[in-house]
Amino acid sequence: SSQVFLRGCTALEPEQVLLFGGYGLETSESHESGRSRRVLDDWITIEGRCNDTLDALSRARSEIDVALDTKIMNPRRPLPESQQTIIDAVCDCFSVIDGDDAGYDSNSDYY
């Protein structure tokens, strides 16, 4: 068959892709809008309405990478407070996003 089927997929917010997706993150200037954008792995483009938001998410991604490296090197030792604060803040942001979604039932795993 020449049809393509997409199965077993999860919808992701652009913020989630920017924070956790891909390996390489580059900053580039969008010629059409004059805004900066982020490119993951040379093919996933994320452009936001606010450059400050993209900068904050990019810095958070870097901090998450450092925290993961720290935890991998010392799995039994707790993260330093500054790194734990960033991890907690990112988790809190996604809790708010998930809880505000229309149709979300906190007693169910499904929308």
MARBA-3410 file (N, C-alpha, C, O; in Angstrom, 1 decimal):
111
0.8,-1.2,0.0,0.0,0.0,0.0,0.9,1.2,0.0,2.0,1.3,0.6 ~ 0.4,2.3,-0.7,1.2,3.5,-0.7,0.7,4.5,0.3,1.2,5.6,0.4 ~ -0.2,4.1,1.2,-0.7,5.0,2.2,0.3,5.0,3.4,0.9,4.0,3.7 ~ 0.4,6.2,4.0,1.2,6.3,5.2,0.3,6.5,6.4,-0.6,7.3,6.4 ~ 0.6,5.7,7.5,-0.2,5.7,8.7,0.7,6.2,9.8,1.9,5.8,9.9
0.2,7.0,10.7,0.9,7.5,11.8,0.3,7.0,13.1,-0.9,7.3,13.3 ~ 1.0,6.2,13.8,0.4,5.5,15.0,1.3,5.7,16.2,2.5,5.9,16.1 ~ 0.7,5.6,17.4,1.4,5.7,18.6,2.2,7.0,18.8,3.3,7.1,19.2 ~ 1.5,8.2,18.5,2.1,9.5,18.6,1.5,10.3,19.8,0.4,10.0,20.2 ~ 2.3,11.2,20.3,1.9,12.1,21.3,2.1,13.5,20.8,3.1,13.9,20.3
1.1,14.3,21.0,1.2,15.7,20.6,2.0,16.4,21.7,1.9,16.2,22.9 ~ 2.9,17.3,21.2,3.8,18.0,22.1,3.6,19.5,21.8,3.4,20.0,20.7 ~ 3.8,20.3,22.9,3.8,21.7,22.8,5.1,22.2,22.2,6.1,21.5,22.5 ~ 5.2,23.3,21.5,6.5,23.8,21.0,7.5,24.0,22.2,8.7,23.7,22.0 ~ 7.1,24.4,23.3,7.9,24.6,24.5,8.6,23.3,24.9,9.8,23.2,25.3
7.8,22.2,24.8,8.4,20.9,25.2,9.4,20.4,24.2,10.5,19.9,24.6 ~ 9.2,20.7,23.0,10.1,20.3,21.9,11.4,21.1,22.1,12.5,20.5,22.0 ~ 11.3,22.4,22.4,12.5,23.2,22.5,13.3,22.8,23.7,14.5,22.8,23.7 ~ 12.6,22.5,24.8,13.3,22.1,26.1,14.0,20.7,26.0,15.1,20.5,26.5 ~ 13.3,19.8,25.4,13.7,18.4,25.5,14.0,17.7,24.2,14.5,16.6,24.2
13.8,18.3,23.1,13.9,17.6,21.8,15.3,17.8,21.2,16.0,18.8,21.4 ~ 15.6,16.8,20.4,16.8,16.9,19.5,18.1,17.0,20.3,18.2,16.8,21.5 ~ 19.2,17.2,19.6,20.6,17.2,20.1,21.2,18.6,20.0,21.7,19.1,21.0 ~ 21.1,19.2,18.9,21.8,20.5,18.7,20.8,21.6,18.5,19.8,21.5,17.8 ~ 21.0,22.7,19.3,20.1,23.8,19.2,20.9,25.0,18.7,21.9,25.4,19.3
20.4,25.6,17.6,21.0,26.8,17.0,20.1,27.9,17.0,18.9,27.8,16.9 ~ 20.6,29.2,17.1,19.8,30.4,17.0,20.1,30.9,15.6,21.2,31.0,15.1 ~ 19.0,31.3,14.9,19.1,31.9,13.6,18.1,33.1,13.5,17.1,33.1,14.2 ~ 18.4,34.0,12.6,17.5,35.1,12.3,16.5,34.7,11.2,16.9,34.3,10.2 ~ 15.2,35.0,11.5,14.2,34.7,10.5,14.2,35.9,9.5,14.0,37.1,10.0
14.4,35.7,8.3,14.4,36.8,7.3,13.0,37.4,7.0,12.9,38.6,6.8 ~ 12.0,36.6,7.1,10.7,37.1,6.9,10.2,38.0,8.0,9.6,39.1,7.7 ~ 10.3,37.6,9.2,9.7,38.4,10.3,10.8,39.2,11.0,10.4,40.1,11.8 ~ 12.0,39.0,10.9,13.1,39.7,11.6,13.2,39.2,13.0,14.0,39.7,13.8 ~ 12.4,38.2,13.4,12.5,37.6,14.8,13.6,36.5,14.8,13.9,35.9,13.8
14.1,36.3,16.0,15.0,35.1,16.1,14.2,33.8,16.2,13.0,33.9,16.6 ~ 14.8,32.8,15.9,14.2,31.5,16.0,15.2,30.4,16.4,16.4,30.7,16.3 ~ 14.8,29.3,16.8,15.6,28.2,17.2,15.5,27.1,16.2,14.3,26.8,15.8 ~ 16.6,26.4,15.9,16.5,25.3,15.0,17.2,24.1,15.7,18.3,24.1,16.1 ~ 16.4,23.0,15.8,16.9,21.8,16.4,17.3,20.8,15.3,16.6,20.6,14.4
18.5,20.3,15.5,19.1,19.3,14.6,19.0,19.6,13.1,18.8,18.8,12.3 ~ 19.1,20.9,12.8,19.1,21.4,11.5,17.8,21.2,10.7,17.8,21.3,9.5 ~ 16.7,20.9,11.4,15.4,20.7,10.6,14.2,21.1,11.4,13.2,21.4,10.7 ~ 14.1,21.1,12.7,12.9,21.5,13.4,13.1,22.9,13.8,14.0,23.3,14.5 ~ 12.2,23.8,13.2,12.2,25.2,13.5,11.2,25.6,14.5,10.0,25.3,14.3
11.6,26.4,15.5,10.7,26.9,16.5,10.8,28.4,16.5,11.9,28.9,16.7 ~ 9.8,29.1,16.2,9.8,30.6,16.2,8.7,31.1,17.1,7.5,30.6,17.0 ~ 9.0,32.0,18.0,8.0,32.5,18.9,7.6,33.9,18.6,8.3,34.6,17.8 ~ 6.6,34.4,19.3,6.2,35.8,19.2,7.1,36.7,20.0,7.1,37.9,19.8 ~ 7.8,36.1,21.0,8.6,36.9,21.9,10.0,36.3,22.0,10.2,35.2,22.4
11.0,37.1,21.6,12.3,36.7,21.6,12.8,36.3,23.0,13.6,35.4,23.2 ~ 12.3,37.1,24.0,12.7,36.8,25.4,12.3,35.4,25.8,13.0,34.8,26.6 ~ 11.1,35.0,25.4,10.6,33.7,25.7,11.6,32.6,25.1,11.9,31.6,25.8 ~ 11.9,32.7,23.9,12.8,31.8,23.3,14.2,31.8,24.0,14.8,30.7,24.2 ~ 14.7,32.9,24.4,15.9,33.0,25.1,15.8,32.3,26.4,16.7,31.6,26.8
14.8,32.6,27.2,14.6,31.9,28.5,14.5,30.4,28.4,15.1,29.7,29.2 ~ 13.7,29.9,27.4,13.6,28.5,27.2,14.9,27.9,26.7,15.3,26.8,27.2 ~ 15.7,28.6,25.9,17.0,28.1,25.5,18.0,28.0,26.7,18.7,27.0,26.9 ~ 17.9,29.0,27.6,18.8,29.0,28.8,18.3,27.9,29.7,19.2,27.2,30.3 ~ 17.0,27.7,29.9,16.5,26.6,30.7,16.9,25.2,30.2,17.3,24.4,30.9
16.9,25.1,28.8,17.4,23.8,28.2,18.9,23.6,28.6,19.2,22.5,28.9 ~ 19.7,24.6,28.5,21.1,24.5,28.9,21.2,24.1,30.3,22.1,23.2,30.7 ~ 20.5,24.7,31.2,20.5,24.3,32.6,20.0,22.9,32.9,20.6,22.2,33.8 ~ 19.0,22.5,32.2,18.5,21.1,32.3,19.6,20.1,31.9,19.8,19.1,32.5 ~ 20.3,20.5,30.8,21.4,19.6,30.3,22.5,19.5,31.4,23.0,18.4,31.6
22.8,20.6,32.0,23.9,20.6,33.1,23.4,19.8,34.3,24.2,19.0,34.8 ~ 22.1,19.9,34.7,21.6,19.2,35.8,21.6,17.7,35.5,21.9,16.9,36.3 ~ 21.2,17.3,34.2,21.3,15.9,33.9,22.7,15.3,33.9,22.9,14.2,34.4 ~ 23.6,16.1,33.4,25.0,15.7,33.5,25.5,15.5,34.9,26.2,14.5,35.2 ~ 25.1,16.4,35.8,25.4,16.3,37.2,24.8,15.1,37.8,25.5,14.3,38.5
23.6,14.8,37.5,22.9,13.6,38.1,23.5,12.3,37.5,23.6,11.3,38.3 ~ 23.9,12.3,36.3,24.5,11.1,35.7,25.8,10.8,36.3,26.1,9.7,36.6 ~ 26.6,11.9,36.6,27.9,11.7,37.2,27.8,11.3,38.7,28.7,10.6,39.2 ~ 26.8,11.8,39.4,26.6,11.5,40.8,25.2,11.1,41.1,24.4,11.9,41.7 ~ 24.7,9.9,40.7,23.3,9.6,40.8,22.7,9.6,42.2,21.5,9.8,42.4
23.6,9.3,43.2,23.1,9.3,44.6,23.1,10.6,45.3,22.4,10.8,46.3 ~ 23.8,11.5,44.8,23.9,12.9,45.4,22.8,13.8,44.9,22.5,13.8,43.7 ~ 22.1,14.5,45.8,21.1,15.4,45.4,21.7,16.6,44.5,22.8,16.9,44.6 ~ 20.8,17.1,43.6,21.3,18.2,42.8,21.5,19.4,43.6,20.9,19.6,44.7 ~ 22.5,20.3,43.2,22.6,21.6,43.9,21.3,22.3,43.9,20.5,22.2,42.9
21.1,23.2,44.9,19.8,23.9,45.0,19.5,24.7,43.7,18.3,24.7,43.4 ~ 20.5,25.3,43.1,20.2,26.2,41.9,19.7,25.3,40.8,18.8,25.7,40.1 ~ 20.2,24.1,40.6,19.8,23.2,39.5,18.4,22.6,39.9,17.6,22.5,39.0 ~ 18.2,22.3,41.1,16.9,21.7,41.5,15.8,22.8,41.3,14.7,22.4,41.0 ~ 16.1,24.0,41.6,15.1,25.1,41.5,14.7,25.2,40.0,13.5,25.4,39.7
15.6,25.1,39.1,15.3,25.2,37.7,14.4,24.0,37.2,13.4,24.1,36.5 ~ 14.8,22.8,37.7,14.0,21.6,37.3,12.6,21.7,37.9,11.6,21.4,37.2 ~ 12.5,22.2,39.1,11.2,22.3,39.7,10.3,23.4,39.0,9.1,23.2,38.8 ~ 11.0,24.5,38.6,10.2,25.5,37.8,9.7,25.0,36.5,8.6,25.3,36.1 ~ 10.5,24.2,35.8,10.1,23.7,34.5,8.9,22.7,34.7,7.9,22.7,34.0
9.0,21.9,35.8,7.9,20.9,36.1,6.7,21.7,36.4,5.6,21.3,36.0 ~ 6.8,22.8,37.2,5.6,23.6,37.5,5.0,24.2,36.3,3.7,24.2,36.2 ~ 5.8,24.6,35.4,5.2,25.2,34.1,4.4,24.2,33.4,3.3,24.6,32.9 ~ 4.9,23.0,33.2,4.1,22.0,32.5,2.9,21.5,33.3,1.9,21.1,32.7 ~ 2.9,21.6,34.6,1.7,21.2,35.4,0.6,22.3,35.1,-0.5,21.9,35.0
1.0,23.5,35.0,0.0,24.6,34.7,-0.5,24.4,33.3,-1.7,24.5,33.1 ~ 0.3,24.1,32.3,-0.1,23.9,31.0,-1.1,22.8,30.9,-2.1,22.9,30.3 ~ -0.7,21.6,31.5,-1.6,20.5,31.4,-2.9,20.7,32.1,-3.9,20.3,31.6 ~ -2.9,21.4,33.3,-4.1,21.6,34.0,-5.0,22.6,33.4,-6.3,22.5,33.6 ~ -4.5,23.4,32.5,-5.4,24.4,31.9,-5.9,24.0,30.5,-6.8,24.7,29.9
-5.5,22.8,30.1,-6.0,22.3,28.8,-7.5,22.1,28.8,-8.0,21.5,29.8 ~ -8.2,22.5,27.8,-9.6,22.3,27.7,-9.9,20.8,27.7,-9.3,20.1,26.9 ~ -10.9,20.4,28.4,-11.3,19.0,28.4,-10.5,18.1,29.2,-10.6,16.8,29.2 ~ -9.5,18.6,30.0,-8.7,17.8,30.8,-9.4,17.3,32.0,-10.0,18.1,32.8 ~ -9.4,16.0,32.3,-10.0,15.4,33.5,-8.9,14.9,34.3,-8.3,13.9,34.0
-8.7,15.5,35.5,-7.6,15.1,36.4,-7.8,13.7,36.9,-6.8,13.1,37.4 ~ -8.9,13.1,36.8,-9.2,11.7,37.3,-8.9,10.7,36.2,-9.0,9.5,36.4 ~ -8.6,11.2,35.0,-8.4,10.3,33.9,-7.0,10.5,33.2,-6.5,11.6,33.4 ~ -6.5,9.5,32.5,-5.3,9.6,31.8,-5.5,10.2,30.4,-4.6,10.4,29.7 ~ -6.8,10.4,30.0,-7.1,10.8,28.7,-7.8,12.1,28.6,-8.4,12.5,29.6
-7.8,12.7,27.5,-8.6,14.0,27.3,-9.9,13.7,26.7,-10.7,14.5,26.5
END
